[in-house]
Amino acid sequence: MGEKKQDEQGAGSTKSLSSSIKEQLSRELQQRSGSEAAAPAAAARPRVKAARKRPARGPVLKLTVGGIFRGFRRRAIMAFCQELSLLLECGMPLLKALRSLQARWDNPGFARMIGEIADSVENGRMLSQALEEHKHVFGSSLISMLRAGEKSGKLGQMLARVAEHGEHISAFKERIVGMMIYPILILVAAGGVIALVLNLLGKLEEFFGEFMEAGLPGPMQFLVNVGRLASGWGFWVTCVIVLVGVIVLWIVAMRIYAFRLLRDRILMRLPMVRHFVKQSALVNFSRVFSTLLHSGVPLPEALDAAHDAAQNEVVRLTIERVEEAVERGERITPSLRHGHVFPTVTYELSDVGEETGTLDRVFQRLADVYENKQRTELDMLGKLIQPAIVLCMAIIVGFIVYAFLATYLQLFQSLGA
């Protein structure tokens, strides 16, 4: 009964969300002219199948330092896109803008990379083609968006949208890191105290052994055994080797498409994680997709460029089916519904966007709504993590106290006898 009520409440909230966004879209449509509303609709149903080179999805075992540490350069990449967009919108040619950024960039390594990009552009290559040589730094999704911006003649606007999208992702990741700092500090402090107590148990064992012929109680003996194990160098060396091995295997496995697909399928079925995973994929895909449509990119090319932004192989499979259906002349909404990945409100609002020619605004609204919902759920999760860690620490400390009390009680009984 409880699950049924929750489903009914969820359905009610979805309907209210759908109706509110529909009202906002209708008010916007009244302010727009008929020509503006018809242009996106015409772009939403292209008759010519665009030729696209799809990225390889097979197993790739090549590890690059740039791919591992890409997160550390995200801020620099977003600053590069933002400043380059500003220079282009001011009327500066692309090559001159790149040389200007190269001359005043603080990081020597990044400045050298900008110089290599400028050399490629000077040799007649497009910006997206020059960035392909540094794909391990910029990523395939960013390059696809810039390629679409070049085709539509709005490279400056696309660079600004890319920077804005990257700022959203960086802010979300920083929010997660900030949420985990306090629990990690608690775990480190508690681990240090527990390690100190276990280190002292060896001396206490000798003291208690002189008066207790029956031996130590079970809880205290367990702590003593743990202390002996943790005091040896072999234990810590083994832990380090296992940890490094797990990290290396995970990095290698993440380069294999089949493993990523299996991981995402498992995440999409976990009760407390699947909603968060779906919302993350929806936010990333919707922002990039709406940006491309707003820039005048045809629907098939926008789907293909936004494909990599989903960062979820299950969602990417659904988007691939949508691409195939759109290329056959079908509408996007029924194809999204067949995937059973996105929430119901996505289908309803996508249908409205196709009918009214505001598909870009619909997905922009969806990205904003689900990002706010994701932020709220993340705050709630952070509030639950701290009490859970405190509870675990209380259980561990309580067990240690119980072991000491049981030992002293048996010691007093031995002395009394």
C-alpha positions as CSV (number, residue, x, y, z in Angstrom):
1,M,0.0,0.0,0.0
2,G,2.9,2.4,0.9
3,E,4.6,1.9,-2.5
4,K,1.3,2.5,-4.3
5,K,0.7,5.7,-2.4
6,Q,4.2,6.9,-3.3
7,D,3.6,6.1,-7.0
8,E,0.4,8.1,-6.9
9,Q,2.2,11.0,-5.2
10,G,5.0,10.8,-7.8
11,A,2.5,10.8,-10.7
12,G,0.7,13.8,-9.2
13,S,3.9,15.7,-8.9
14,T,4.8,14.9,-12.5
15,K,1.4,16.1,-13.7
16,S,1.7,19.3,-11.8
17,L,5.3,19.8,-13.1
18,S,4.1,19.2,-16.7
19,S,1.2,21.6,-16.4
20,S,3.3,24.4,-14.9
21,I,5.9,24.2,-17.7
22,K,3.2,24.0,-20.3
23,E,1.7,27.2,-19.0
24,Q,5.1,28.9,-19.1
25,L,5.6,27.8,-22.7
26,S,2.1,29.0,-23.7
27,R,2.8,32.4,-22.3
28,E,6.1,32.6,-24.2
29,L,4.4,31.5,-27.5
30,Q,2.0,34.4,-27.2
31,Q,4.9,36.8,-27.3
32,R,6.6,35.1,-30.2
33,S,5.8,35.7,-33.9
34,G,4.6,33.0,-36.2
35,S,7.9,33.1,-38.1
36,E,10.0,32.5,-35.0
37,A,7.8,29.6,-34.0
38,A,7.9,28.0,-37.4
39,A,11.7,28.0,-37.8
40,P,12.5,25.5,-35.1
41,A,9.7,23.3,-36.3
42,A,11.1,23.1,-39.7
43,A,14.5,22.3,-38.3
44,A,13.0,19.6,-36.1
45,R,12.0,17.5,-39.1
46,P,14.8,17.4,-41.6
47,R,14.2,15.3,-44.8
48,V,17.9,14.8,-45.6
49,K,19.9,12.4,-43.6
50,A,23.0,14.1,-42.3
51,A,26.3,12.2,-42.8
52,R,28.0,11.8,-39.5
53,K,31.1,10.0,-38.3
54,R,30.1,8.1,-35.2
55,P,32.6,7.6,-32.5
56,A,33.9,4.1,-31.8
57,R,32.2,2.3,-29.0
58,G,34.4,-0.8,-28.8
59,P,36.9,-1.6,-26.1
60,V,39.7,0.9,-25.8
61,L,42.5,0.1,-23.4
62,K,44.8,3.1,-24.1
63,L,45.3,5.1,-20.9
64,T,46.3,8.7,-21.1
65,V,47.4,11.0,-18.4
66,G,45.2,13.8,-19.8
67,G,42.2,11.5,-19.6
68,I,42.8,10.6,-16.0
69,F,43.4,14.2,-14.8
70,R,40.9,15.9,-17.1
71,G,38.9,17.1,-14.2
72,F,41.8,19.2,-13.0
73,R,41.8,21.1,-16.3
74,R,38.1,21.7,-16.6
75,R,38.3,25.2,-15.2
76,A,41.0,26.1,-17.7
77,I,39.0,24.6,-20.6
78,M,35.9,26.6,-19.7
79,A,37.9,29.8,-19.3
80,F,39.4,29.1,-22.8
81,C,36.0,28.7,-24.3
82,Q,34.6,31.8,-22.6
83,E,37.4,34.1,-23.5
84,L,37.6,32.8,-27.1
85,S,33.8,33.4,-27.4
86,L,34.2,36.9,-26.2
87,L,37.0,37.7,-28.7
88,L,35.0,36.2,-31.6
89,E,31.8,38.1,-30.7
90,C,33.9,41.3,-30.6
91,G,34.8,40.7,-34.2
92,M,38.3,39.4,-33.9
93,P,39.3,36.6,-36.4
94,L,39.7,33.1,-35.0
95,L,43.5,32.8,-35.6
96,K,44.2,36.2,-34.1
97,A,42.0,35.4,-31.1
98,L,43.9,32.1,-30.5
99,R,47.3,33.9,-30.8
100,S,46.1,36.5,-28.3
101,L,45.1,33.8,-25.8
102,Q,48.4,32.0,-26.3
103,A,50.4,35.1,-25.5
104,R,48.6,36.0,-22.2
105,W,47.8,32.5,-20.8
106,D,49.3,31.9,-17.4
107,N,49.8,28.2,-17.7
108,P,52.8,27.4,-20.0
109,G,51.6,23.9,-20.9
110,F,48.1,25.1,-21.8
111,A,49.5,28.1,-23.7
112,R,51.7,25.7,-25.7
113,M,48.6,23.6,-26.5
114,I,46.7,26.8,-27.7
115,G,49.7,27.5,-29.9
116,E,49.4,24.1,-31.5
117,I,45.7,24.6,-32.0
118,A,46.5,28.0,-33.6
119,D,49.1,26.4,-35.9
120,S,46.5,23.9,-37.1
121,V,43.9,26.6,-37.8
122,E,46.6,28.6,-39.7
123,N,47.2,25.5,-41.9
124,G,43.6,25.6,-43.0
125,R,41.9,23.3,-40.5
126,M,38.6,24.1,-38.6
127,L,38.7,24.7,-34.9
128,S,37.0,21.4,-34.2
129,Q,39.5,19.6,-36.3
130,A,42.4,21.2,-34.5
131,L,40.8,20.2,-31.1
132,E,40.6,16.6,-32.3
133,E,44.4,16.4,-31.9
134,H,43.8,17.1,-28.1
135,K,40.7,15.1,-27.7
136,H,42.0,13.6,-24.4
137,V,41.9,17.1,-23.0
138,F,38.7,18.6,-24.4
139,G,36.5,15.5,-24.7
140,S,34.4,14.3,-27.6
141,S,31.2,16.0,-26.4
142,L,32.7,19.5,-26.5
143,I,34.3,18.9,-29.9
144,S,31.0,17.7,-31.3
145,M,29.2,20.9,-30.0
146,L,31.8,23.1,-31.6
147,R,31.7,21.2,-34.9
148,A,27.9,21.8,-34.9
149,G,28.4,25.5,-34.1
150,E,30.8,25.8,-37.1
151,K,28.3,24.2,-39.4
152,S,25.6,26.6,-38.2
153,G,27.9,29.7,-38.4
154,K,27.5,30.4,-34.7
155,L,30.8,29.4,-33.3
156,G,31.0,32.3,-30.8
157,Q,27.6,31.6,-29.3
158,M,28.4,27.9,-29.1
159,L,31.6,28.5,-27.2
160,A,29.7,30.6,-24.7
161,R,27.1,27.9,-24.3
162,V,29.8,25.3,-23.8
163,A,31.4,27.4,-21.1
164,E,28.1,27.8,-19.4
165,H,27.4,24.1,-19.5
166,G,30.9,23.4,-18.1
167,E,30.3,25.8,-15.3
168,H,27.1,23.9,-14.3
169,I,29.0,20.6,-14.3
170,S,31.9,22.0,-12.3
171,A,29.5,23.6,-9.7
172,F,27.7,20.3,-9.3
173,K,30.9,18.3,-8.8
174,E,32.3,20.9,-6.4
175,R,29.0,20.6,-4.4
176,I,29.6,16.9,-4.1
177,V,33.2,17.4,-3.0
178,G,32.2,20.0,-0.4
179,M,29.5,17.7,0.9
180,M,32.0,14.8,1.4
181,I,34.7,16.9,3.2
182,Y,33.2,16.8,6.6
183,P,32.4,13.0,6.6
184,I,35.9,12.3,5.4
185,L,37.4,14.3,8.2
186,I,35.3,12.5,10.7
187,L,36.4,9.1,9.3
188,V,40.1,10.1,9.4
189,A,39.9,11.4,13.0
190,A,38.0,8.4,14.2
191,G,40.4,6.0,12.3
192,G,43.3,7.6,14.0
193,V,41.8,7.2,17.5
194,I,40.8,3.6,16.8
195,A,44.4,2.8,15.5
196,L,45.9,4.3,18.7
197,V,43.6,2.2,20.9
198,L,44.4,-1.0,18.9
199,N,48.1,-0.2,19.2
200,L,47.8,-0.1,23.0
201,L,46.0,-3.4,23.3
202,G,49.2,-5.4,22.9
203,K,50.6,-4.0,26.2
204,L,47.3,-4.4,28.0
205,E,47.2,-8.0,26.9
206,E,50.4,-8.7,28.8
207,F,49.0,-6.9,31.8
208,F,45.7,-8.7,31.9
209,G,47.4,-12.1,31.2
210,E,49.2,-12.0,34.5
211,F,45.9,-12.0,36.5
212,M,43.5,-13.8,34.2
213,E,44.2,-17.5,33.8
214,A,41.0,-18.1,31.8
215,G,42.2,-15.8,29.1
216,L,40.6,-12.6,27.7
217,P,36.9,-12.3,26.9
218,G,35.8,-12.8,23.4
219,P,35.3,-9.1,22.5
220,M,38.7,-8.1,23.9
221,Q,40.4,-11.0,22.2
222,F,38.9,-9.9,18.9
223,L,40.3,-6.4,19.3
224,V,43.7,-7.8,20.3
225,N,43.8,-10.0,17.1
226,V,42.8,-7.0,15.0
227,G,45.5,-4.9,16.6
228,R,48.2,-7.6,15.9
229,L,47.1,-7.7,12.3
230,A,47.2,-4.0,11.9
231,S,50.5,-3.6,13.6
232,G,52.4,-5.6,11.0
233,W,53.9,-4.0,7.9
234,G,52.8,-6.8,5.7
235,F,49.1,-6.0,6.3
236,W,49.5,-2.4,5.2
237,V,51.6,-3.3,2.2
238,T,49.0,-5.8,1.1
239,C,46.3,-3.1,1.5
240,V,48.2,-0.7,-0.6
241,I,48.8,-3.3,-3.3
242,V,45.1,-4.3,-3.4
243,L,44.0,-0.6,-3.5
244,V,46.3,0.3,-6.4
245,G,45.3,-2.9,-8.2
246,V,41.6,-2.1,-7.9
247,I,42.2,1.5,-9.1
248,V,44.2,0.4,-12.1
249,L,41.6,-2.3,-13.0
250,W,38.8,0.2,-12.7
251,I,40.5,2.6,-15.0
252,V,41.2,-0.1,-17.6
253,A,37.6,-1.4,-17.3
254,M,36.1,2.0,-17.7
255,R,37.8,2.1,-21.2
256,I,35.7,-1.0,-22.2
257,Y,32.3,-0.3,-23.6
258,A,30.7,-3.6,-22.3
259,F,31.8,-2.9,-18.7
260,R,30.5,0.7,-18.8
261,L,27.2,-0.6,-20.2
262,L,27.0,-3.2,-17.4
263,R,27.8,-0.6,-14.8
264,D,25.1,1.8,-15.9
265,R,22.5,-1.0,-16.2
266,I,23.2,-1.9,-12.6
267,L,23.0,1.7,-11.5
268,M,19.7,2.2,-13.3
269,R,18.2,-0.6,-11.2
270,L,19.4,0.3,-7.8
271,P,16.5,1.6,-5.7
272,M,18.1,4.7,-4.1
273,V,20.4,5.5,-7.0
274,R,18.5,5.1,-10.2
275,H,16.5,8.3,-9.9
276,F,19.7,10.3,-9.3
277,V,21.4,8.7,-12.3
278,K,18.5,9.3,-14.6
279,Q,18.3,13.0,-13.5
280,S,22.0,13.5,-14.1
281,A,21.8,12.0,-17.6
282,L,18.7,14.1,-18.4
283,V,20.3,17.3,-17.2
284,N,23.5,16.8,-19.3
285,F,21.7,15.6,-22.4
286,S,18.9,18.3,-22.2
287,R,21.3,21.2,-21.8
288,V,23.5,20.3,-24.7
289,F,20.5,19.3,-26.9
290,S,18.6,22.5,-26.3
291,T,21.8,24.6,-26.9
292,L,22.3,22.9,-30.3
293,L,18.7,23.4,-31.3
294,H,18.7,27.0,-30.2
295,S,21.8,27.6,-32.4
296,G,20.0,26.3,-35.4
297,V,21.6,22.9,-35.6
298,P,19.4,20.3,-37.4
299,L,17.7,17.7,-35.2
300,P,19.7,14.6,-36.2
301,E,23.0,16.4,-35.8
302,A,21.9,17.9,-32.5
303,L,21.0,14.4,-31.2
304,D,24.4,13.0,-32.4
305,A,26.4,15.8,-30.7
306,A,24.4,15.6,-27.5
307,H,24.8,11.8,-27.4
308,D,28.1,11.9,-25.6
309,A,26.9,14.5,-23.1
310,A,24.6,11.9,-21.4
311,Q,27.6,10.1,-19.8
312,N,25.4,7.0,-19.4
313,E,25.6,4.1,-21.8
314,V,22.0,3.0,-21.2
315,V,20.7,6.5,-22.0
316,R,23.0,6.7,-25.0
317,L,21.5,3.5,-26.4
318,T,18.1,5.2,-26.2
319,I,19.4,8.3,-27.9
320,E,20.8,6.2,-30.7
321,R,17.4,4.7,-31.3
322,V,15.9,8.2,-31.3
323,E,18.5,9.2,-33.9
324,E,17.6,6.3,-36.1
325,A,13.9,7.0,-35.8
326,V,14.3,10.7,-36.6
327,E,16.4,9.9,-39.7
328,R,13.5,7.7,-40.9
329,G,11.2,10.8,-40.6
330,E,9.5,9.8,-37.3
331,R,8.9,12.1,-34.4
332,I,11.3,12.3,-31.4
333,T,8.7,11.8,-28.6
334,P,7.5,8.2,-29.5
335,S,11.2,7.1,-29.7
336,L,12.0,8.6,-26.3
337,R,9.0,6.8,-24.8
338,H,10.2,3.4,-26.1
339,G,13.4,3.7,-24.2
340,H,11.7,3.8,-20.8
341,V,14.6,5.8,-19.5
342,F,13.4,9.4,-19.1
343,P,10.5,10.3,-16.8
344,T,7.0,10.7,-18.1
345,V,7.1,14.5,-18.0
346,T,9.9,14.4,-20.6
347,Y,7.6,12.7,-23.1
348,E,4.7,15.0,-22.5
349,L,6.7,18.2,-22.8
350,S,8.7,16.9,-25.8
351,D,5.4,16.3,-27.5
352,V,4.3,19.9,-26.7
353,G,7.7,21.2,-28.0
354,E,7.4,19.4,-31.3
355,E,3.8,20.7,-31.9
356,T,4.7,24.3,-31.0
357,G,8.2,24.4,-32.4
358,T,9.8,25.2,-29.0
359,L,11.7,21.9,-28.5
360,D,14.8,23.8,-27.5
361,R,13.0,25.8,-24.8
362,V,11.3,22.6,-23.5
363,F,14.6,20.8,-23.0
364,Q,16.1,23.9,-21.4
365,R,13.2,24.0,-19.0
366,L,13.6,20.3,-18.2
367,A,17.3,20.8,-17.5
368,D,16.6,23.6,-15.1
369,V,13.8,21.8,-13.3
370,Y,15.7,18.5,-12.9
371,E,18.9,20.2,-11.9
372,N,17.1,22.0,-9.0
373,K,15.5,18.7,-8.0
374,Q,18.9,17.0,-8.2
375,R,20.4,19.7,-6.0
376,T,17.7,19.2,-3.4
377,E,18.1,15.5,-3.3
378,L,21.9,15.9,-3.0
379,D,21.4,18.2,0.0
380,M,19.1,15.7,1.6
381,L,21.7,12.9,1.0
382,G,24.4,15.0,2.6
383,K,22.2,15.5,5.7
384,L,21.7,11.7,5.9
385,I,25.4,10.8,5.4
386,Q,26.6,12.7,8.5
387,P,24.3,11.0,11.0
388,A,25.0,7.6,9.4
389,I,28.7,8.1,9.9
390,V,28.2,9.3,13.5
391,L,26.1,6.2,14.1
392,C,28.7,3.9,12.8
393,M,31.4,5.5,14.9
394,A,29.2,5.2,17.9
395,I,28.7,1.5,17.3
396,I,32.5,1.0,17.0
397,V,33.3,3.0,20.1
398,G,30.5,1.2,22.0
399,F,32.0,-2.1,21.1
400,I,35.4,-1.1,22.3
401,V,33.9,0.2,25.6
402,Y,32.0,-3.0,26.0
403,A,35.2,-5.1,25.4
404,F,37.0,-3.1,28.1
405,L,34.2,-3.3,30.6
406,A,33.8,-7.1,30.1
407,T,37.6,-7.5,30.5
408,Y,37.7,-5.5,33.8
409,L,34.6,-7.4,35.1
410,Q,36.4,-10.7,34.5
411,L,39.6,-9.3,36.0
412,F,37.8,-8.4,39.2
413,Q,36.2,-11.8,39.4
414,S,39.6,-13.5,39.0
415,L,41.1,-11.3,41.7
416,G,38.1,-12.0,44.0
417,A,38.5,-15.7,43.6
